[in-house]
Amino acid sequence: MVYQACSQCINTKRECPGYVARFDLILRDQTTSTRKKAQRKKKGNNDPKKPSATSAVSEEAPPTNRWTPINPGEGSSNAMTIASPSLDANVPRMFNDFPEQQAICAFFLDFVLLPRHPDSVQGHLEHLLPLYNQTSPDSPLSLATSSVALAFSANSPSRKKDQSIGQSVFGRALKRTSTAIRNPVESRKDETLMAVLLLGLYEKINASADVSKSEMAKTHNAGAAALIMHRGQANVASSVAVGLLFAVRSQLVEYAIEDGTTFKRCPDALSSVFKSAPQNAAARLTSATVNIADLRASAKSALLLPKAPDSEREINDLLEYAISVDLLVAAWPYSLPEDWKSIPADGFDFPLGFPKAAFVYNDKKEMYLDLWVQSIWNQYRSARIKIQTLILDCIAWLDNDFEHQWYWRAIYAKMITQEMADDICASVPFALGTKTQGLPGERDGIEYPYIGTQRVSEEHRRAASALGGWHLLEPMRTCLRASAGSLRDGQTEWIVLQMQRISRIYALQSQPSTGTPSPVPPATDATTTTKSDKASPAVGAASSSAEVMSVEKSLVDRYDFGCPS
């Protein structure tokens, strides 16, 4: 694999050997080297009255093995309390002898311990740290966390073996989770719900063009929804439980919109929880877009109707409904705080040998408060494009008979689609920077847009290098699915090139059916099924997966909550 050359080698016109492997830098045991360095400084200090602060830390502080939450944005009104490692925090130690421990440390560093604006908290990883801190090493949550961490670390060329280790751990996690779901006490705990969500994330990471793999992830999420109903209203009292409730709801709405299936609302027992709990900007957007799932479900059947007066009335009613949903979604930005608005960047340093068009479309680049704020903005834009596409499909079905009635609405739909697509393209530099190759966690030498002398923070560089491409995949795919003629010439090709860039960074391959990237696990002995594979980790994981999903399915059948049908 070829890595980007560093700026020093470029300036001195030397051949750059590339950056050192990320795990060699981050995941080595720093305790020994730090202690030796401190001791050398202490020996070189001739003043006995002047003790070395570094020496005190390295000599006195023993290694620890837990995480302690702190507030990295203390004093800032926009920062939320989030866990992050510090010198005196109980941080998991990193030893090169234990690949699983290394992967867990990198996973927390790159995906969990990242500052977020409180209004952008939407998923379940934000709530992982306090639950993980309280669980035992052989619990369903610990094993599920390890399997996800190993799945991410397996993208490194030097850590291909993590894939087979992760599958083995995943099989153990499935068995433990299946047992916990059957237990009347364990099934009501937040740890069990989080474990089910992480199992779904693992399936999603390893989903290939095989539709059954992605269906497994959906089944886990449906099981998580059924668990919420099983837990009841009494078990959503804590802030973590409420956060998980909204996270499950958000994922189910996303799946329902993508599949074009009606979203089943939760019963009155939990409706009161949604109404009484304060909703941040992300949750308000989910509430506004849930109707898109119903809209697309109705359009699936209506657009297949033969031309007839009754069919025309149904399509016209569907158009009116789509316009009302669009107005509801379009009102969402007016509820946002001022600092959520994007700001045009006036600077962006490109690497030598690359044209500007490789990173920027139409010379437009926007900066945001953080990566998650940008991601939620793109979810809004993606939702509006989906509505406009459906509106244009309905108008096209009506043909010339109603052309005059809907002419200006069709023009407006194309204008909104173009505007939303332009804004999505303008967000690419902030999320990806100049990264073209290498691993997701590698961030050295990557440039991002800036305003004046204000450069992006180290937290953003860390978040963007790990997650920036993932956050762009769905909005870009929505742009490619927009109605023909809605985007200007050359824009579709530029978006395809950016998706290819993401594919190189995240080791993705294209699905034949959609032409969009999807994660694919590297080929290992554990993923190849033969007659002698009866005891392999992959086969064990498959049987355990069927077992745990059978239990989840029984819960879904019993409680039937929020599961797209």
C-alpha positions in Angstrom: 0.0 0.0 0.0 1.3 3.5 -0.9 1.1 6.1 1.8 1.0 9.9 1.3 4.4 11.6 1.5 5.0 14.0 4.3 5.4 17.7 3.7 9.1 17.7 4.9 10.1 15.1 2.2 8.1 17.0 -0.4 9.8 20.3 0.4 13.3 18.7 0.4 12.5 16.7 -2.7 13.3 13.4 -1.1 11.6 10.0 -1.6 9.3 9.6 1.3 9.1 6.1 2.8 5.6 6.9 4.1 4.2 7.2 7.6 4.9 4.6 10.3 2.1 2.2 10.8 -0.6 3.7 13.0 -0.7 0.9 15.5 3.1 1.1 16.0 2.6 4.7 17.1 -0.5 4.6 19.1 -0.7 1.1 20.5 2.8 0.4 21.8 3.4 0.3 25.6 4.5 3.8 26.3 5.0 3.2 30.1 8.5 1.7 29.8 9.9 4.3 27.4 8.4 7.2 29.4 9.9 5.8 32.6 13.4 5.5 31.1 13.2 9.0 29.6 12.1 10.4 33.0 15.0 8.6 34.8 17.5 10.0 32.3 16.2 13.5 33.0 16.4 12.9 36.7 20.0 11.8 36.5 21.0 14.8 34.5 19.5 17.2 37.1 22.1 18.2 39.6 19.8 20.3 41.7 18.4 17.9 44.4 15.9 20.6 45.5 14.3 20.7 42.1 12.4 17.5 41.5 11.3 16.4 38.0 7.5 16.5 37.5 7.8 14.0 34.7 9.8 11.7 36.9 7.2 12.0 39.6 4.4 10.9 37.2 6.3 8.0 35.7 7.8 6.7 39.1 4.8 7.2 41.3 1.8 6.5 39.2 1.2 2.8 38.7 -0.4 1.5 35.4 -4.1 1.4 35.6 -6.8 -0.4 33.5 -10.0 1.6 33.4 -11.4 4.7 31.7 -12.4 7.7 33.7 -14.7 10.3 32.2 -13.5 14.0 32.1 -14.7 17.1 30.3 -12.3 18.1 27.6 -14.3 21.2 26.8 -14.5 22.5 30.4 -15.6 26.1 30.5 -17.3 25.9 27.1 -21.0 26.1 26.8 -21.0 24.0 23.6 -19.0 21.1 25.1 -20.6 18.1 26.6 -19.1 15.8 29.2 -17.4 13.0 27.3 -14.9 10.4 28.4 -11.3 11.0 27.4 -8.0 9.6 28.6 -5.7 11.6 30.8 -2.4 11.0 32.8 -4.2 10.2 36.0 -7.2 8.5 34.3 -7.7 4.7 34.5 -6.9 4.0 30.9 -6.7 0.5 29.5 -3.0 -0.4 29.2 -1.8 -1.2 25.7 0.5 -4.2 25.2 1.7 -5.4 21.8 1.2 -9.0 23.0 -2.6 -8.6 23.1 -4.2 -7.7 19.7 -7.7 -7.6 21.3 -6.6 -5.0 23.9 -4.8 -2.9 21.3 -7.9 -2.9 19.1 -10.2 -1.9 22.1 -7.9 1.0 22.9 -7.8 2.3 19.3 -11.6 1.9 19.1 -12.3 4.0 22.1 -9.7 6.6 21.1 -11.0 7.0 17.5 -14.7 6.2 17.8 -15.9 6.8 21.3 -13.8 9.3 23.1 -14.5 12.2 20.8 -16.2 15.5 22.0 -19.7 16.0 20.6 -22.0 19.0 20.6 -25.0 18.0 22.9 -27.5 18.7 20.2 -25.8 16.2 17.8 -25.8 13.2 20.1 -27.8 10.6 18.1 -26.2 7.2 18.2 -25.4 4.6 20.9 -21.6 4.8 20.9 -21.9 8.0 22.9 -23.3 6.0 25.8 -20.9 3.1 25.6 -18.2 4.3 28.0 -20.1 4.4 31.3 -21.7 1.0 30.6 -18.4 -0.6 29.5 -16.8 0.7 32.7 -19.2 -1.3 34.9 -19.2 -4.6 33.0 -17.1 -7.7 33.5 -14.6 -8.9 30.9 -16.7 -11.9 29.9 -20.0 -10.1 29.7 -22.0 -9.7 26.5 -21.2 -6.0 26.3 -17.4 -6.5 26.7 -17.3 -9.3 24.1 -19.5 -7.3 21.7 -17.3 -4.3 22.1 -14.2 -6.4 21.5 -15.6 -7.9 18.3 -16.5 -4.4 16.9 -13.1 -3.1 17.8 -11.3 -6.0 16.1 -13.5 -5.6 13.0 -12.3 -2.0 12.7 -8.7 -2.7 13.4 -8.7 -5.6 10.8 -8.6 -2.9 8.0 -5.0 -2.4 8.8 -2.7 -4.3 6.4 -0.6 -5.4 9.4 -3.6 -6.7 11.4 -5.4 -9.0 9.1 -5.5 -11.7 11.7 -7.8 -9.5 13.8 -10.6 -10.5 11.5 -10.5 -14.1 12.5 -10.0 -13.2 16.2 -13.0 -10.8 15.9 -15.2 -13.6 14.5 -14.3 -15.9 17.3 -15.1 -13.2 19.9 -18.3 -12.3 18.0 -19.4 -15.9 18.3 -18.9 -15.8 22.1 -20.7 -12.5 22.3 -23.7 -13.9 20.5 -23.9 -16.9 22.9 -23.7 -14.6 26.0 -26.2 -12.2 24.5 -28.6 -15.0 23.8 -28.4 -16.1 27.4 -28.8 -12.6 28.7 -31.9 -12.0 26.5 -33.6 -15.1 28.0 -32.8 -13.9 31.6 -35.7 -11.8 33.0 -33.3 -9.6 34.9 -30.4 -9.3 32.4 -32.8 -8.6 29.5 -33.9 -5.3 31.2 -30.4 -4.0 31.6 -28.8 -1.2 29.5 -25.7 -3.3 29.0 -27.7 -6.0 27.2 -29.4 -3.5 25.0 -26.1 -1.9 24.1 -24.6 -5.4 23.4 -27.4 -6.1 20.9 -26.8 -2.7 19.2 -23.1 -3.5 18.9 -23.8 -6.9 17.4 -25.8 -5.1 14.8 -22.9 -2.7 14.2 -20.5 -5.7 13.8 -22.8 -7.2 11.1 -23.0 -3.8 9.4 -19.2 -3.4 9.3 -18.8 -6.9 7.8 -21.8 -6.7 5.4 -20.9 -7.5 1.8 -23.0 -7.5 -1.3 -24.8 -10.5 0.2 -28.2 -9.1 1.2 -28.6 -11.6 4.0 -25.7 -10.0 5.9 -27.3 -6.6 5.9 -30.6 -8.2 6.9 -28.8 -9.6 10.0 -27.9 -6.0 11.1 -31.6 -5.0 10.7 -32.7 -8.0 12.7 -30.4 -7.0 15.6 -31.9 -3.5 15.5 -35.4 -4.9 15.5 -34.4 -7.1 18.5 -33.1 -4.0 20.2 -36.5 -2.3 19.7 -38.3 -5.3 21.1 -36.0 -5.3 24.1 -37.0 -1.7 24.8 -40.7 -2.7 24.9 -39.8 -5.7 27.0 -37.9 -3.4 29.5 -40.9 -1.1 29.8 -41.2 2.5 30.8 -39.8 1.9 34.3 -36.4 1.1 32.8 -36.0 4.3 30.9 -35.4 6.5 33.9 -31.6 7.2 33.5 -30.1 9.5 31.0 -28.2 6.5 29.4 -31.5 4.6 29.0 -33.2 7.6 27.4 -30.2 8.0 25.1 -30.4 4.4 24.0 -34.1 4.7 23.4 -33.6 7.6 21.0 -30.6 5.8 19.4 -32.7 2.7 18.6 -35.6 4.9 17.3 -33.1 6.8 15.0 -31.7 3.6 13.5 -35.2 2.1 12.9 -36.4 5.2 11.2 -33.2 5.1 9.0 -33.8 1.5 8.0 -37.5 2.1 7.3 -36.8 5.1 5.0 -34.1 3.1 3.2 -36.4 0.1 2.7 -39.5 2.2 1.9 -41.5 0.5 4.6 -44.0 1.9 7.0 -42.6 2.8 10.4 -44.6 1.3 13.2 -45.0 3.8 16.0 -44.4 2.8 19.6 -47.4 2.2 21.9 -48.7 4.8 24.3 -46.6 3.3 27.1 -43.4 4.7 25.5 -44.9 7.6 23.6 -45.0 9.5 26.8 -41.3 9.0 27.2 -40.6 10.5 23.8 -42.9 13.5 24.5 -41.6 14.2 28.0 -37.8 13.7 27.3 -36.0 16.8 25.9 -35.2 16.3 22.3 -32.0 17.7 20.8 -31.6 18.8 17.2 -30.8 15.3 16.0 -33.9 13.8 17.7 -36.1 16.6 16.2 -34.8 15.8 12.7 -35.7 12.1 13.3 -39.2 13.1 14.3 -39.6 15.2 11.2 -38.2 12.6 8.8 -40.2 9.6 10.1 -43.0 10.4 7.7 -40.7 9.9 4.7 -40.8 6.1 5.5 -44.6 6.2 5.2 -44.4 8.3 2.1 -42.0 6.0 0.3 -44.1 3.0 1.4 -47.2 4.5 -0.2 -45.4 5.5 -3.3 -44.1 1.9 -3.9 -47.5 0.6 -4.6 -49.1 3.8 -6.0 -46.6 4.4 -8.8 -47.2 0.8 -10.1 -50.9 1.5 -10.6 -52.2 1.6 -14.2 -53.4 4.9 -15.6 -57.0 5.4 -14.5 -59.0 8.3 -12.9 -58.8 6.6 -9.4 -55.1 6.2 -9.8 -54.6 9.8 -10.8 -56.5 10.9 -7.7 -54.3 8.7 -5.5 -51.1 10.1 -7.1 -52.3 13.7 -6.6 -53.1 13.0 -3.0 -49.7 11.4 -2.6 -48.2 14.6 -4.1 -50.0 16.8 -1.6 -48.8 14.5 1.3 -45.2 14.7 0.0 -45.3 18.5 -0.1 -46.6 18.6 3.5 -43.8 16.3 4.6 -41.3 18.5 2.8 -42.6 21.6 4.5 -42.2 19.8 7.9 -38.6 18.8 7.2 -37.7 22.2 5.7 -38.7 23.9 9.0 -36.1 21.9 11.0 -33.1 24.3 10.4 -35.1 27.2 11.9 -34.9 25.5 15.3 -31.1 25.3 15.3 -28.7 27.4 17.4 -26.7 30.0 15.5 -23.4 28.2 15.8 -24.8 25.2 13.9 -24.7 27.2 10.6 -21.9 26.4 8.3 -19.2 29.0 7.5 -17.4 29.2 4.1 -13.7 28.4 4.3 -11.3 30.8 2.7 -8.2 28.5 2.7 -7.4 25.0 1.8 -3.8 23.7 1.2 -3.6 21.0 -1.4 -0.8 18.4 -1.7 1.6 18.8 -4.7 0.5 16.9 -7.8 -3.2 17.0 -7.1 -5.7 19.3 -8.8 -8.1 21.3 -6.7 -11.0 19.4 -8.3 -9.8 16.2 -6.7 -10.9 17.6 -3.3 -13.3 20.5 -3.9 -16.4 20.7 -6.1 -17.3 24.0 -7.7 -14.7 25.8 -5.5 -17.1 25.6 -2.5 -16.0 24.4 0.9 -17.9 24.8 4.2 -16.8 24.4 7.8 -19.0 23.2 10.7 -18.9 23.2 14.5 -17.8 19.5 14.4 -18.1 16.4 12.3 -21.4 15.3 13.9 -23.1 18.7 13.3 -22.1 18.3 9.6 -23.4 14.8 9.5 -26.8 15.8 10.8 -27.0 18.6 8.3 -26.3 16.1 5.6 -29.0 13.8 6.9 -31.4 16.8 6.5 -30.2 17.4 3.0 -30.5 13.7 2.1 -34.0 13.6 3.4 -35.1 16.6 1.3 -33.5 15.1 -1.8 -35.5 11.8 -1.2 -38.7 13.8 -0.9 -38.0 15.8 -4.1 -37.1 12.7 -6.0 -40.5 11.1 -5.0 -42.3 14.3 -6.0 -40.7 14.3 -9.4 -41.5 10.6 -9.8 -45.2 11.3 -9.1 -45.3 14.2 -11.5 -43.6 12.1 -14.2 -46.3 9.4 -13.6 -49.1 11.9 -14.2 -47.5 12.8 -17.5 -48.9 15.7 -19.6 -52.4 15.6 -18.3 -51.3 17.5 -15.1 -48.2 19.2 -16.5 -49.6 22.7 -16.1 -50.8 22.1 -12.5 -47.5 20.8 -11.2 -45.0 22.5 -13.6 -43.6 25.0 -11.0 -43.5 22.4 -8.3 -41.3 20.3 -10.5 -39.0 23.2 -11.1 -38.8 23.9 -7.4 -38.1 20.2 -6.6 -35.1 20.2 -9.1 -33.8 23.5 -7.6 -33.9 22.1 -4.0 -32.3 18.9 -5.1 -29.4 20.8 -6.8 -29.0 23.1 -3.7 -28.9 20.1 -1.3 -26.5 18.2 -3.5 -24.2 21.3 -3.7 -24.2 21.6 0.1 -23.3 17.9 0.5 -20.4 18.3 -1.9 -19.2 21.4 -0.1 -19.0 19.4 3.1 -16.6 16.8 1.7 -13.4 18.8 2.3 -14.3 19.2 6.0 -14.9 15.5 6.4 -12.2 14.0 4.3 -9.6 16.8 3.9 -6.8 15.8 1.5 -6.7 12.2 2.5 -6.5 9.9 -0.5 -5.0 6.7 0.8 -3.9 5.1 4.0 -5.9 3.8 6.9 -8.9 5.5 8.5 -7.0 6.4 11.7 -4.0 7.8 10.0 -4.1 11.6 10.0 -0.5 12.9 9.7 -0.1 15.2 6.7 -3.8 15.6 6.0 -4.9 19.2 5.4 -8.4 20.6 6.1 -10.1 23.8 5.1 -9.5 26.8 7.4 -10.7 30.4 8.0 -7.9 32.9 8.3 -5.4 31.5 10.8 -8.0 29.3 12.4 -7.2 25.6 11.7 -9.3 22.6 12.6 -8.8 21.2 16.1 -6.9 18.0 16.8 -10.2 16.5 17.9 -11.7 17.1 14.5 -8.6 15.6 12.8 -9.0 12.5 14.9 -12.8 12.3 14.2 -12.6 13.0 10.5 -9.8 10.5 9.9 -11.8 7.7 11.6 -15.4 8.6 10.6 -15.5 11.3 8.0 -15.9 9.0 5.1 -18.6 6.9 6.8 -20.7 10.0 7.4 -20.6 10.9 3.7 -21.6 7.6 2.2 -25.4 7.7 2.6 -25.8 11.4 1.6 -23.6 10.8 -1.5 -25.6 7.7 -2.4 -28.8 9.7 -2.1 -27.4 12.3 -4.6 -26.6 9.5 -7.1 -30.2 8.3 -6.8 -31.7 11.7 -7.4 -34.0 12.1 -10.4 -32.4 12.3 -13.8 -31.6 15.9 -14.8 -31.7 17.2 -11.2 -27.9 17.7 -11.0 -25.7 19.7 -13.3 -23.3 18.1 -15.7 -20.2 16.6 -14.1 -21.5 16.6 -10.6 -22.5 12.9 -10.5 -19.0 12.0 -11.8 -17.3 14.1 -9.1 -19.4 12.3 -6.4 -18.5 8.9 -7.8 -14.8 9.9 -7.6 -15.2 10.9 -4.0 -16.9 7.6 -3.2 -14.0 5.8 -4.8 -11.7 7.8 -2.6 -13.6 6.7 0.5 -13.5 3.1 -0.8 -9.7 3.2 -0.9 -9.4 4.6 2.6 -11.9 2.3 4.2 -11.2 -0.8 2.2 -14.7 -1.0 0.7 -15.9 -2.6 -2.5 -18.8 -1.7 -4.7 -22.1 -3.5 -4.6 -23.1 -4.6 -8.1 -26.8 -3.8 -7.5 -26.3 -0.2 -6.3 -22.8 0.8 -7.3 -22.2 2.0 -3.8 -19.4 0.9 -1.4 -20.1 -1.6 1.4 -17.6 -3.0 3.9 -16.1 -6.4 3.1 -14.1 -8.5 5.5 -10.7 -9.6 4.3 -10.4 -13.2 3.2 -9.1 -15.4 6.0 -9.2 -19.1 6.7 -12.0 -18.4 9.3 -14.3 -17.0 6.6 -13.9 -19.9 4.2 -16.3 -22.7 4.8 -15.2 -26.2 3.9 -16.0 -29.7 5.1 -13.3 -29.4 7.7 -14.6 -26.1 9.1 -17.0 -27.6 11.6 -15.2 -26.2 14.6 -14.1 -22.9 13.0 -14.9 -19.6 14.6 -16.9 -18.5 11.6 -19.1 -21.5 11.7 -19.6 -21.2 15.4 -20.5 -17.5 15.0 -23.0 -18.3 12.3 -24.8 -20.9 14.4 -24.7 -18.5 17.4 -26.0 -15.7 15.2 -29.0 -17.8 14.2 -29.7 -18.7 17.8 -29.5 -15.2 19.2 -31.6 -13.8 16.3 -34.2 -16.5 16.9 -34.5 -15.2 20.5 -34.7 -11.6 19.3 -37.3 -12.6 16.7 -39.5 -14.0 19.5 -39.2 -10.7 21.3 -40.1 -8.9 18.1 -43.2 -11.1 17.6 -44.2 -10.6 21.2 -43.8 -6.8 21.4 -43.9 -5.8 17.7 -42.5 -2.3 18.3 -40.8 0.0 15.8 -39.8 -2.9 13.5 -40.2 -2.1 9.8 -42.5 -4.7 8.3 
